[in-house]
Each structure stands twice: as C-alpha cells, then as structure tokens.
Amino acid sequence: MVTRIQTGISGFDELVQGGLLSERVYLVNGPPGSGKTTFGIQFLTHGAANGEIGLYITLNESPQNVIDDMSNYKLGIPSLIRKRKLLFADLGPRMEYGYSDEMNEVISPNYDVGYAPVDSEAPSPNLVFKQITAYVMEYNVKRLVIDSVSAIRFTSKDRSLEEKEMSRFIRSLKNLGCTTVLLSEMVDPTSYSTEQFSSHGVIFLHNFLYQKTMTRALQIIKMRGTNHDCNMRGLEFTEKGLKINDQLS
C-alpha cells in the first residue's frame, strides 16, 4: 500500500498525486533566494504540527539564524521547538579565524543549546550520516531536511571518489525510515549530478528574469512512482510560506 505524506506547501501536493511517498529521499535544487530553506521548513513544520518529529540539519548556516529568519512566517516554529516536535542541529564547520577549537551547536528539543567538539574541516558524508543516524534514532525523527548537500559534496579531491561517496550517502539515507529532503545550490537543471540520479524525486526552484520581471517558479524534474506535473509553475512567498500558482505561459 502506497503511503503519501503532505508537504504543507500550498498547491504542491496536488502536483504529485497528493504528496510525497514516505521514507524516500528528495532533492530540492535552486539558486540563492529561490525558496529552498522555506520549502524545507514548511515540510518539517507541517509534519511537526501533525505529530511527526522533524529534524533540520544545517551544514552552512547557524541553526539560530535559520530559526530567526523562518520565524517571520506564521508556521509556529518556536512553539513546535518547545513541544519537542521540531529539532535543529549544526553539523557543519563553524570555526572562526583566529581560534583553534571548533564547536558543534545543537538546538535540542527543549530549546536549549548544547555543544560538542567537531572537526574544523568540511564534514565528510560518512561523518554526517553517522551523526544524523544518531539523532534520528534518539528522537524518532520522521521528517529530515539537510541544508545543504553541497556542503559535503566537495570533501574529496578525487572526483570519482566524491561521486561514489555521495551515492553511498543518499543510498544510506533511504534506509533511515524517515522522509528526507536534501537542499542543494545547483543552479543549472540540465547539469546532472549523482544526487539527481540517486534521489527518488528532484524539484527545481527557479529565480529568473521573465517578461522584464524577476520571477520565481517551481518545476518537478523527477518523481519516481508518481504521475507528476512537469511544467514550470509560478512560486509565491506568502506569510505562511511558499505557494504554488498556475503554470507560466
């Protein structure tokens, strides 16, 4: 029996037969400002509001910055954190110039901040996966967002090894028992990567000049096991997050 979970993004679920297939891995690509973080947060908060614990992994940004920025939306983020339904963890390098120690910040379910030493180098896929697995098991996470997979993609000088490690990373995520959304800064939808081939679904968020106006749009490139819309559709930022509009003409 096929189980689909709703994303909470207005107008999106109707394009994918009612929602995403559960316990699969999806890739959301897009340039800066296209709505990737908002997409991931909406996905988590919708699940958290319905009893599914969500975890947002940051590899580039401070969790507190993400919380502050996304709290401008009416998604109830602070309340969900206090209720232990929405978690944030920083697994990326955060060492500032001039310091020799690196601290890993974790905002726990009770909204406290804890620290643990980590490497100052960019985190490897293997290390990130081990830490994610520990969080998923400990907190019974059902929805997972990783921001962004680009941060762990270039940890090897050997291109063939890099591709192999990314493939293993995504394949391993599929066995975690939660539904995962990977965010990526890829800006060219025709430049195919290991992440695109390995993920069950690929969603591209566009930000471009259209009829002399800067326009945001969403396009579903791939969605295994789903009869999906593949046209470019207008994307709007509202007080409740992203909203998918009609097809661009």
Stockholm file with secondary structure:
# STOCKHOLM 1.0

chainA/1-249         MVTRIQTGISGFDELVQGGLLSERVYLVNGPPGSGKTTFGIQFLTHGAANGEIGLYITLNESPQNVIDDMSNYKLGIPSLIRKRKLLFADLGPRMEYGYSDEMNEVISPNYDVGYAPVDSEAPSPNLVFKQITAYVMEYNVKRLVIDSVSAIRFTSKDRSLEEKEMSRFIRSLKNLGCTTVLLSEMVDPTSYSTEQFSSHGVIFLHNFLYQKTMTRALQIIKMRGTNHDCNMRGLEFTEKGLKINDQLS
#=GR chainA/1-249 SS CCCEECCCCBTTGGGGTTSEETTCEEEEECCTTSSHHHHHHHHHHHHHHTTCCEEEEESSSCHHHHHHHHTTSSSCHHHHHHTTSEEEEECSCCCCTTCCCCEEEEECTTSCEEEEECCSSCCCHHHHHHHHHHHHHHHTCCEEEEETTHHHHTSCSCHHHHHHHHHHHHHHHTTSSSEEEEEECCCCTTSCCHHHHHSSEEEEEEEEEETTEEEEEEEEEEETTSCCCCSCEEEEEETTEEEEEEECC
#=GC SS_cons         CCCEECCCCBTTGGGGTTSEETTCEEEEECCTTSSHHHHHHHHHHHHHHTTCCEEEEESSSCHHHHHHHHTTSSSCHHHHHHTTSEEEEECSCCCCTTCCCCEEEEECTTSCEEEEECCSSCCCHHHHHHHHHHHHHHHTCCEEEEETTHHHHTSCSCHHHHHHHHHHHHHHHTTSSSEEEEEECCCCTTSCCHHHHHSSEEEEEEEEEETTEEEEEEEEEEETTSCCCCSCEEEEEETTEEEEEEECC
//
